[in-house]
Amino acid sequence: AIQTPPEGYQAYYTDDGSIPGLESRKYTKPIPLPIGASDFSFVLFDEDGNASETVTCHYQFNVDLPLTHSQARNLLMQALVSAGTLADSQGNIPGGGGVKDYQIISVIESGGVYYYLIEEYFHPEDGGTQRTGNFYAVNPTTGQSHAASEDDNGVFHLSGL
């Protein structure tokens, strides 16, 4: 989380170290910290479009969990096949038309337990990549998979698949 700007200002950010602009993501709630190295840059814009100085922060977030990233991803995909969301463990969707892919974006805590937070992407047969807006969480101790939803305060809540 960042300290919210004074009235009349809005914060924008990038997560690749580039300089943020008005076309960048607007900061509205806490950002899950990616696993590994990341460079966030923040800038404030006033109502007239004037920018503050850019602030860049480097983070190194590592966590030692019983399951690796690929093991957690594979367990999620197996659970989605069992639930009928995926046709197979390669990410093909039932009826064809494309493939879904799953990327671990962070580790979150819920009820005193850490989970891998995984974002779903869709790759249609005609090319491209789309975020689906679906998030999942995998317990790295038990391997159990959950649907994850984020509330307006940036807190993730888990439910069954």
Disulfide bonds with the S-S distance in Angstrom:
none
